C-alpha cells in the first residue's frame, strides 16, 4: 500500500497544502489569505479554527480521506533547542508551539498544532520536520558578548537541508560525510554550516546579511539611537528590520527581476545596492567558512532569489575560491516535508520526542480541538 501524507505549511499570508502518495505529489495548493481576515486574530494560535476550515475544505475538494493517511506533516515552528529531522507531535510540543513564552510568535508554529489536531481526530501520527530553529550548535557558537543573550540557530533549515541532501544524492555522496555551506536566498537570507550531517552554525536574517526585505545586522549603537529617538514606534522598528528593510528600503521593491531591469536601464544606485546584497551574502559565507577551517566541499545557493543569475554570479565571484558554488534555485518546502515524512514512516529516520524544560501539566489545548469530521 502507498503511504499517503497530508502536508501543512502555514505562512504569514497563506496556507500551502499538499497531498502526497509515496514520493508523488497528487495535489498542491497555495491558498492566499486577506490581511484583513488575519488581522482579526490577536495571537497566532487564535487562527487555528480559521486555518482548520481551510484544511477541511482542501481535503473535501480533493477527496482526501483522513482515515487513509499514514501521517500529517507540518512545518516546524520557532521552538528553541530543536534538532534537525522530525519530531512526533505530543502535548508538550503543542504547548511549546502555542506559548509565546517558549517560542517566538510565527505562522509556522501553526503547522505542528494543526497537524496534531487533525491527527488526533483520525487517530493518525503528526510530525514537524526541520524546524526553523533546528541545529546542533556547539557551546562555543552559542556565546555572545551579552551573557543574557545566547545565540540560537535561526535559518531556513527545511529547504537548506533538503537541498544539501539532494546535492549529496545527485553526486553519489554521503550527506553525513560532507562539509557544506548553504545560503537560502529569499525575502529573508540565511546561511548555514552543514558538517557531517549536522547544522553546527548559521547566520539568520537578523544577525548577518541584509536581504530583499530584511535589514540584517546593522551597527547596534545606531540602532539603539533610532529606537529611543522618539521618531519611531516599536512597530515601525519591527517593520524596518523585517518586511520593509533591505533592498526594499533602498529601492522600493524587493523583486530582483524589477531591480535587474532598473540596473539594465542605467540606475547606478540600484546597481550599488544589488552589488552590496551580493557582497554581504558572500561575507556571510566567508565568515561561516572559518567554522569549517576552510575545509568546505561545496557552497549551495538556493531559494527563490537564487533564480537571479545576476545575483548568484556576483556572489560566486566573491566566494568561488572557498569551494565550488552550486546553484539550486527555488523553494522545495512541501517536497522536503513529504520526503522527511517518508523517511520516518519507512524507518530510515527516527522521530525525536520533545519534552518541555518544565512540564506544565495544567495546560490543555481542548479548546482548539475541532469536532470529529
C-alpha positions as CSV (number, residue, x, y, z in Angstrom):
1,X,0.0,0.0,0.0
2,X,1.1,3.5,-0.7
3,X,1.9,5.9,2.1
4,X,-0.4,8.9,2.0
5,X,0.6,12.2,3.7
6,X,-1.2,15.5,4.2
7,X,1.4,18.3,4.2
8,X,0.7,21.6,6.0
9,X,2.8,24.7,5.6
10,X,1.2,27.8,7.1
11,X,2.7,31.2,6.2
12,X,2.0,34.7,7.4
13,X,-0.4,35.4,4.5
14,X,-1.1,32.0,3.0
15,X,-1.6,28.3,3.8
16,X,0.2,25.9,1.5
17,X,-1.3,22.4,1.4
18,X,-0.4,19.2,-0.4
19,X,-1.3,15.6,-0.6
20,X,1.4,13.0,-1.3
21,X,1.3,9.3,-2.2
22,X,4.8,8.0,-1.5
23,X,7.0,10.4,-3.5
24,X,4.3,11.7,-5.8
25,X,2.6,15.0,-5.2
26,X,-1.0,14.3,-6.1
27,X,-2.2,17.8,-5.5
28,X,-0.8,21.0,-4.1
29,X,-2.5,24.4,-3.4
30,X,-1.3,27.7,-2.2
31,X,-4.3,29.4,-0.5
32,X,-3.8,33.2,0.0
33,X,-5.5,35.0,2.9
34,X,-6.7,38.5,3.1
35,X,-4.7,40.6,5.5
36,X,-8.0,42.0,6.9
37,X,-9.1,38.4,7.7
38,X,-5.9,37.6,9.7
39,X,-5.9,41.0,11.4
40,X,-9.0,39.9,13.3
41,X,-6.9,37.4,15.3
42,X,-4.9,38.9,18.2
43,X,-2.5,36.0,18.5
44,X,-1.2,33.4,16.1
45,X,-2.9,30.4,17.8
46,X,-6.2,32.3,17.5
47,X,-6.1,31.5,13.8
48,X,-6.5,27.7,14.4
49,X,-10.2,27.5,13.7
50,X,-9.9,29.7,10.6
51,X,-7.0,27.6,9.2
52,X,-8.7,24.4,10.2
53,X,-11.6,25.3,8.0
54,X,-9.2,26.0,5.1
55,X,-7.7,22.5,5.5
56,X,-11.1,20.8,5.7
57,X,-12.2,22.5,2.5
58,X,-9.0,21.4,0.8
59,X,-9.5,17.8,1.9
60,X,-13.1,17.8,0.8
61,X,-12.3,19.5,-2.5
62,X,-9.7,16.9,-3.3
63,X,-11.5,13.9,-1.8
64,X,-8.7,13.2,0.7
65,X,-9.9,10.8,3.4
66,X,-8.3,11.3,6.8
67,X,-8.6,7.7,7.8
68,X,-6.4,6.7,4.8
69,X,-3.5,9.0,5.8
70,X,-0.3,7.5,7.1
71,X,0.8,10.8,8.7
72,X,0.3,14.5,8.8
73,X,3.5,16.6,8.3
74,X,3.6,20.2,9.4
75,X,6.2,22.9,9.0
76,X,8.2,23.3,12.2
77,X,8.0,26.4,14.3
78,X,10.3,28.6,16.3
79,X,10.9,26.5,19.4
80,X,14.5,26.8,20.7
81,X,16.6,23.8,21.2
82,X,15.2,21.5,18.4
83,X,17.5,19.2,16.4
84,X,17.3,18.6,12.7
85,X,14.9,15.9,11.5
86,X,11.4,15.1,12.6
87,X,9.5,15.4,15.9
88,X,6.4,13.5,16.8
89,X,3.7,16.0,17.8
90,X,2.9,15.5,21.5
91,X,1.1,17.6,24.1
92,X,4.3,19.2,25.3
93,X,5.5,20.2,21.8
94,X,2.0,21.6,21.1
95,X,2.2,23.7,24.2
96,X,5.7,25.0,23.2
97,X,4.5,26.0,19.8
98,X,1.4,27.7,21.2
99,X,3.2,29.5,24.1
100,X,4.8,32.9,23.3
101,X,6.9,32.4,26.5
102,X,8.7,29.5,24.9
103,X,8.6,30.0,21.2
104,X,8.7,33.2,19.0
105,X,5.3,34.0,17.5
106,X,5.3,32.9,13.9
107,X,2.7,31.4,11.5
108,X,5.0,28.4,11.0
109,X,4.1,27.4,14.6
110,X,0.6,26.5,13.4
111,X,2.0,23.6,11.2
112,X,2.5,21.3,14.1
113,X,-0.5,22.4,16.1
114,X,-2.9,21.9,13.2
115,X,-1.3,18.6,12.3
116,X,-1.8,17.2,15.8
117,X,-5.4,18.3,15.9
118,X,-6.1,16.6,12.5
119,X,-4.1,13.6,13.5
120,X,-6.0,13.2,16.8
121,X,-9.3,13.4,15.0
122,X,-8.4,10.5,12.8
123,X,-6.1,8.6,15.1
124,X,-3.0,9.3,12.9
125,X,0.5,10.5,13.9
126,X,1.5,14.0,13.2
127,X,5.1,15.4,12.9
128,X,7.0,18.6,12.3
129,X,10.2,18.4,10.3
130,X,13.4,20.6,10.1
131,X,12.0,23.5,12.1
132,X,13.5,27.0,11.7
133,X,15.4,26.6,15.0
134,X,16.8,23.2,14.2
135,X,20.6,22.9,14.8
136,X,23.4,21.3,16.8
137,X,25.3,24.4,17.7
138,X,28.3,23.6,19.9
139,X,28.7,25.7,23.1
140,X,31.4,27.8,21.6
141,X,29.0,29.0,18.9
142,X,26.3,30.0,21.4
143,X,28.3,32.5,23.4
144,X,27.7,36.3,22.8
145,X,29.1,39.4,24.4
146,X,26.0,39.8,26.5
147,X,25.6,36.9,28.9
148,X,21.8,37.2,29.0
149,X,21.7,36.6,25.2
150,X,22.6,33.2,23.8
151,X,23.0,32.6,20.1
152,X,20.3,30.3,18.7
153,X,20.2,29.0,15.2
154,X,17.5,30.6,13.1
155,X,17.7,29.8,9.4
156,X,15.7,28.3,6.5
157,X,16.5,24.7,7.7
158,X,13.8,22.9,5.8
159,X,14.8,24.0,2.3
160,X,18.5,24.3,3.1
161,X,18.8,20.8,4.4
162,X,16.6,19.4,1.6
163,X,18.9,20.9,-1.0
164,X,22.0,19.6,0.8
165,X,20.6,16.1,0.9
166,X,19.7,16.4,-2.8
167,X,23.1,17.7,-3.7
168,X,24.7,14.7,-1.9
169,X,22.3,12.2,-3.6
170,X,22.8,13.6,-7.1
171,X,26.5,13.4,-6.8
172,X,26.7,10.0,-5.2
173,X,27.9,11.4,-1.9
174,X,27.0,10.8,1.7
175,X,25.5,13.9,3.3
176,X,26.7,12.7,6.7
177,X,30.3,12.9,5.5
178,X,30.2,16.3,3.8
179,X,31.1,19.9,4.9
180,X,28.7,22.3,3.1
181,X,27.7,25.9,3.4
182,X,24.1,26.5,2.2
183,X,22.8,30.0,1.6
184,X,19.0,30.3,1.3
185,X,18.1,33.4,-0.7
186,X,14.5,34.5,-0.3
187,X,12.7,37.5,1.2
188,X,15.0,36.7,4.1
189,X,18.5,35.4,3.6
190,X,20.2,32.9,5.9
191,X,23.2,30.8,5.6
192,X,24.1,27.6,7.5
193,X,27.0,25.2,8.0
194,X,26.3,21.5,7.5
195,X,29.1,19.4,8.8
196,X,28.9,15.6,9.0
197,X,25.1,15.7,8.9
198,X,24.6,18.4,11.5
199,X,24.0,22.1,11.3
200,X,26.7,23.5,13.5
201,X,26.4,27.2,12.9
202,X,24.3,29.7,10.9
203,X,23.6,33.3,10.2
204,X,20.0,34.3,10.3
205,X,18.2,37.1,8.6
206,X,18.8,39.4,11.6
207,X,22.4,38.7,12.6
208,X,24.0,38.6,9.2
209,X,23.5,39.8,5.6
210,X,20.6,42.1,4.7
211,X,18.1,40.7,2.2
212,X,15.4,41.8,-0.2
213,X,13.0,42.6,2.7
214,X,15.1,42.5,5.9
215,X,17.7,44.8,7.4
216,X,20.1,42.1,8.6
217,X,22.9,43.1,11.0
218,X,23.4,46.8,11.4
219,X,25.6,48.9,13.8
220,X,23.9,48.3,17.2
221,X,24.6,51.7,18.8
222,X,22.9,53.5,15.8
223,X,20.0,51.1,16.0
224,X,19.6,51.8,19.7
225,X,19.7,55.5,19.0
226,X,16.9,55.2,16.5
227,X,14.8,53.0,18.9
228,X,14.9,55.8,21.6
229,X,14.8,58.8,19.3
230,X,11.0,59.1,19.6
231,X,10.7,59.2,15.8
232,X,9.7,55.6,15.5
233,X,7.2,53.3,17.2
234,X,8.0,49.7,18.2
235,X,6.0,48.5,15.1
236,X,7.9,51.0,12.9
237,X,11.2,49.5,14.0
238,X,10.0,45.9,13.6
239,X,8.9,46.7,10.0
240,X,12.2,48.3,9.4
241,X,14.0,45.2,10.5
242,X,11.6,42.7,8.9
243,X,9.4,43.4,5.9
244,X,10.4,46.8,4.8
245,X,14.2,46.7,5.2
246,X,17.0,45.6,2.9
247,X,16.7,46.2,-0.8
248,X,13.1,47.2,-0.4
249,X,14.1,50.1,1.9
250,X,16.6,51.3,-0.7
251,X,14.7,50.8,-3.9
252,X,11.0,50.5,-3.1
253,X,10.9,46.9,-4.3
254,X,12.2,43.5,-3.2
255,X,11.6,41.8,-6.6
256,X,15.0,41.0,-8.1
257,X,13.5,41.0,-11.6
258,X,12.5,44.6,-11.2
259,X,15.8,45.6,-9.7
260,X,17.7,43.9,-12.6
261,X,15.6,45.9,-15.1
262,X,16.5,49.1,-13.1
263,X,20.1,48.2,-13.5
264,X,19.8,47.4,-17.2
265,X,18.2,50.9,-17.6
266,X,21.2,52.5,-16.1
267,X,20.2,53.0,-12.5
268,X,23.5,53.3,-10.7
269,X,22.0,53.3,-7.2
270,X,20.1,50.1,-7.9
271,X,23.4,48.5,-9.2
272,X,25.2,49.6,-6.0
273,X,22.5,48.1,-3.7
274,X,22.4,44.9,-5.7
275,X,26.1,44.6,-5.5
276,X,26.0,45.3,-1.8
277,X,23.5,42.5,-1.4
278,X,25.8,40.0,-3.2
279,X,28.7,41.4,-1.2
280,X,27.0,40.8,2.2
281,X,25.8,37.3,1.3
282,X,29.4,36.5,0.3
283,X,30.7,38.0,3.5
284,X,28.4,35.7,5.5
285,X,29.5,32.7,3.5
286,X,33.1,33.7,4.1
287,X,32.6,34.1,7.8
288,X,31.0,30.6,8.1
289,X,33.8,29.1,6.1
290,X,36.0,29.8,9.2
291,X,33.9,27.4,11.2
292,X,35.0,24.6,8.8
293,X,38.6,25.9,8.9
294,X,38.4,26.2,5.1
295,X,37.5,22.5,4.6
296,X,34.4,23.1,2.6
297,X,33.2,20.7,-0.1
298,X,30.7,22.9,-1.7
299,X,28.7,26.1,-1.4
300,X,25.0,25.8,-2.3
301,X,22.9,28.8,-3.3
302,X,19.1,28.0,-3.1
303,X,15.8,29.8,-2.5
304,X,13.6,31.8,-4.9
305,X,16.1,34.6,-5.3
306,X,18.7,32.2,-6.4
307,X,16.9,32.3,-9.8
308,X,18.6,35.6,-10.3
309,X,21.6,34.7,-12.3
310,X,22.9,38.2,-11.9
311,X,23.0,37.9,-8.2
312,X,24.3,34.4,-7.9
313,X,27.1,35.2,-10.4
314,X,28.1,38.2,-8.3
315,X,28.2,36.0,-5.1
316,X,30.2,33.3,-6.9
317,X,32.8,35.9,-7.9
318,X,33.5,36.6,-4.2
319,X,33.3,33.0,-2.8
320,X,34.4,30.8,-5.6
321,X,37.9,30.4,-4.1
322,X,36.5,28.8,-1.0
323,X,34.7,25.9,-2.7
324,X,32.7,25.1,-5.8
325,X,29.5,27.0,-6.0
326,X,26.3,25.1,-6.9
327,X,23.1,27.0,-7.7
328,X,19.9,25.0,-6.8
329,X,17.2,27.7,-7.1
330,X,13.6,27.5,-5.8
331,X,11.9,26.6,-2.6
332,X,11.0,22.9,-2.1
333,X,9.4,23.0,1.3
334,X,6.4,20.8,0.5
335,X,8.5,18.1,-1.1
336,X,11.1,18.4,1.8
337,X,8.3,17.8,4.4
338,X,6.8,14.9,2.4
339,X,10.2,13.2,1.9
340,X,11.1,13.7,5.5
341,X,7.8,12.1,6.5
342,X,8.6,9.1,4.2
343,X,12.0,8.6,5.9
344,X,10.3,8.5,9.3
345,X,7.5,6.2,8.1
346,X,9.9,3.8,6.4
347,X,12.2,3.7,9.4
348,X,15.1,5.4,7.8
349,X,15.0,8.2,10.4
350,X,13.6,8.1,13.9
351,X,11.5,11.0,15.1
352,X,12.6,12.9,18.1
353,X,10.3,13.3,21.2
354,X,10.1,16.8,22.6
355,X,10.0,17.4,26.4
356,X,9.3,20.8,27.9
357,X,12.1,22.2,30.1
358,X,9.4,22.5,32.8
359,X,6.4,20.3,32.3
360,X,3.2,22.3,32.7
361,X,0.6,19.6,33.1
362,X,-2.2,22.0,33.8
363,X,-2.1,23.1,30.1
364,X,-4.8,21.8,27.9
365,X,-5.5,22.5,24.2
366,X,-9.0,21.0,24.2
367,X,-10.4,24.5,23.4
368,X,-8.8,24.1,19.9
369,X,-9.9,20.6,19.3
370,X,-12.4,20.6,16.4
371,X,-15.4,18.3,16.2
372,X,-14.7,15.0,14.5
373,X,-15.1,15.3,10.8
